[in-house]
């Protein structure tokens, strides 16, 4: 019998340097992941000022923007990620936390 499949969440957070909203989004994302995903996640942070071409290629026009790369489907959430219930629902995690 094989071990259960572990879903690995991969996130990319686009931020605008160390602005207040960007730092708040990063702190909120880290807290969210630690609370609801244990060790089941990876976070990549992209500074739009340092990586403008990558940002435009990804279709990012506002910051902060969180992109859930996996599991499929890809999902974008704009804002400081302060509304936990909305993020849980958007990521389909509301059932996992009960």
C-alpha positions, 0 to 999 in steps of 0.5 A: 500500500502506497503512502497517501498523496501529499498536495504541495501548494506552490505560491508566487507572491509579487510585491512592490519592494518593501512597501507596507502592503507588500510586507503585510501580504508576505506576513499574512501569507506566511502566517496563513501557510503555517496555520493551514498548510503545515509544511505543505507549501513553497513560497517564491517572492518576486519584487516587481521593481527587480523583475519587471519583465517576469512580472509583465510576462506573468500578467501582473499589473497590481501588487501585491498579487498572490499566484497559486501555481499548484495544485491546478488550477492557477489562481490569482488573488490581489491584496494584502491577504488579510481575509483568511476565510476568503483565501481558504474558500478561494484555495478550496481549503475550507473543507481541509480545516474542519 
